[in-house]
Amino acid sequence: MALIVREYDPAIDFFVNVLQFELIEDVPSLTNDGRPKRWVVVRPRGGKTGILLARADGERQRSMVGQQFAGRVGFFLRVEAFDSTYTRMLEAGVVFVTPPRPEPYGQVAVFLDLEGNRWDLLGPAPSARA
């Protein structure tokens, strides 16, 4: 999955230092027409699937930054320690657009990444955590 970002370094900082993802790859690369870019992949610690952080190239892509999912939640970050993760993210300045709420499938709160894309922070159902 590719996520369009404005710039590589702030995106890496957000995913690695705020969400605590692993930086899997950050290597120089070239666009199809030979211009320099970077191949940057992050993933949740212990996860198998990564996200390619793709710097917007051109006005059309820049207009899509933060809007890749048309205002819907596009990613789901599942954690075991919901309360402490939620608190840590709040303290790091992450914007939550909904407060935590219980759902049949677990605790959930919607947050924005650094570009404004919506994510669900998901944790175990409250009764499952007891």
C-alpha positions as CSV (number, residue, x, y, z in Angstrom):
1,M,0.0,0.0,0.0
2,A,1.3,3.4,-0.9
3,L,0.5,6.5,1.2
4,I,1.1,9.9,-0.5
5,V,3.0,12.3,1.7
6,R,4.3,15.9,1.2
7,E,7.9,15.1,2.2
8,Y,9.8,12.0,3.3
9,D,11.5,13.1,6.5
10,P,8.4,14.5,8.4
11,A,6.5,11.3,7.4
12,I,9.3,9.1,8.6
13,D,9.4,11.0,11.9
14,F,5.6,10.6,12.4
15,F,5.5,6.9,11.7
16,V,8.7,6.0,13.5
17,N,8.7,8.3,16.5
18,V,5.0,8.9,17.0
19,L,3.3,5.7,15.9
20,Q,6.4,3.7,16.8
21,F,6.6,1.9,13.4
22,E,9.8,0.3,12.1
23,L,11.6,2.0,9.2
24,I,12.2,-1.0,6.9
25,E,13.7,0.7,3.9
26,D,14.9,4.2,3.0
27,V,17.0,4.0,-0.1
28,P,17.6,6.3,-3.1
29,S,15.6,5.5,-6.2
30,L,14.5,7.1,-9.4
31,T,11.1,8.0,-10.9
32,N,10.1,6.4,-14.2
33,D,11.6,9.4,-16.0
34,G,14.9,9.4,-14.1
35,R,14.3,12.0,-11.4
36,P,15.6,11.2,-7.9
37,K,13.2,9.9,-5.2
38,R,13.4,7.6,-2.2
39,W,12.0,4.2,-1.6
40,V,10.7,4.5,2.0
41,V,8.8,1.7,3.7
42,V,7.5,1.6,7.3
43,R,5.4,-1.0,9.2
44,P,4.1,-1.6,12.7
45,R,6.6,-3.3,14.9
46,G,6.2,-7.1,14.5
47,G,4.0,-6.6,11.4
48,K,4.4,-8.2,8.1
49,T,2.8,-5.6,5.8
50,G,4.5,-2.3,5.1
51,I,3.4,1.1,3.9
52,L,5.3,2.8,1.1
53,L,5.6,6.5,1.9
54,A,5.5,8.1,-1.5
55,R,6.4,11.7,-1.9
56,A,3.8,13.5,-4.0
57,D,5.0,14.1,-7.5
58,G,3.1,16.8,-9.4
59,E,0.1,18.9,-8.6
60,R,-2.4,16.1,-9.0
61,Q,-0.7,13.9,-6.4
62,R,-0.2,16.9,-4.1
63,S,-3.9,17.5,-4.2
64,M,-4.5,14.0,-3.0
65,V,-2.3,14.3,0.1
66,G,-4.5,13.6,3.1
67,Q,-7.5,12.7,0.9
68,Q,-6.6,9.3,-0.4
69,F,-9.7,7.7,1.3
70,A,-12.2,10.5,0.5
71,G,-12.6,11.4,4.2
72,R,-13.1,7.8,5.3
73,V,-10.9,5.7,7.5
74,G,-8.3,4.1,5.3
75,F,-6.0,2.3,7.8
76,F,-6.4,0.3,10.9
77,L,-3.8,0.2,13.6
78,R,-4.5,-2.7,16.0
79,V,-2.7,-2.6,19.4
80,E,-2.9,-4.8,22.5
81,A,-2.4,-1.9,25.0
82,F,-5.2,0.5,23.8
83,D,-5.3,2.9,26.7
84,S,-1.5,3.4,27.0
85,T,-1.2,3.7,23.2
86,Y,-4.0,6.3,23.1
87,T,-2.5,8.3,25.9
88,R,1.0,8.2,24.4
89,M,-0.4,9.3,21.0
90,L,-2.3,12.2,22.6
91,E,0.8,13.3,24.4
92,A,2.7,13.2,21.1
93,G,0.2,15.6,19.6
94,V,-1.8,13.2,17.5
95,V,-5.3,14.5,16.7
96,F,-8.2,12.2,17.5
97,V,-11.4,13.0,15.7
98,T,-13.5,10.7,17.9
99,P,-13.0,9.7,21.6
100,P,-12.4,6.1,22.4
101,R,-15.6,4.0,22.3
102,P,-16.4,0.3,22.8
103,E,-17.6,-1.6,19.8
104,P,-18.4,-5.4,19.5
105,Y,-15.0,-5.9,17.9
106,G,-13.0,-3.8,20.4
107,Q,-12.1,-0.3,21.5
108,V,-11.8,2.2,18.7
109,A,-10.8,5.8,18.3
110,V,-10.3,7.6,15.0
111,F,-7.1,9.7,14.5
112,L,-5.4,11.7,11.8
113,D,-2.0,11.0,10.5
114,L,0.4,13.9,9.7
115,E,-1.3,14.5,6.3
116,G,-4.9,14.3,7.6
117,N,-5.8,10.7,6.5
118,R,-8.1,9.0,9.0
119,W,-7.0,5.8,10.9
120,D,-8.8,3.6,13.4
121,L,-6.8,2.9,16.5
122,L,-8.2,-0.5,17.5
123,G,-7.7,-2.4,20.8
124,P,-9.3,-5.5,22.4
125,A,-12.9,-5.2,23.6
126,P,-13.0,-3.8,27.2
127,S,-14.2,-7.1,28.6
128,A,-11.4,-9.0,26.8
129,R,-8.8,-6.7,28.5
130,A,-10.0,-7.4,32.0
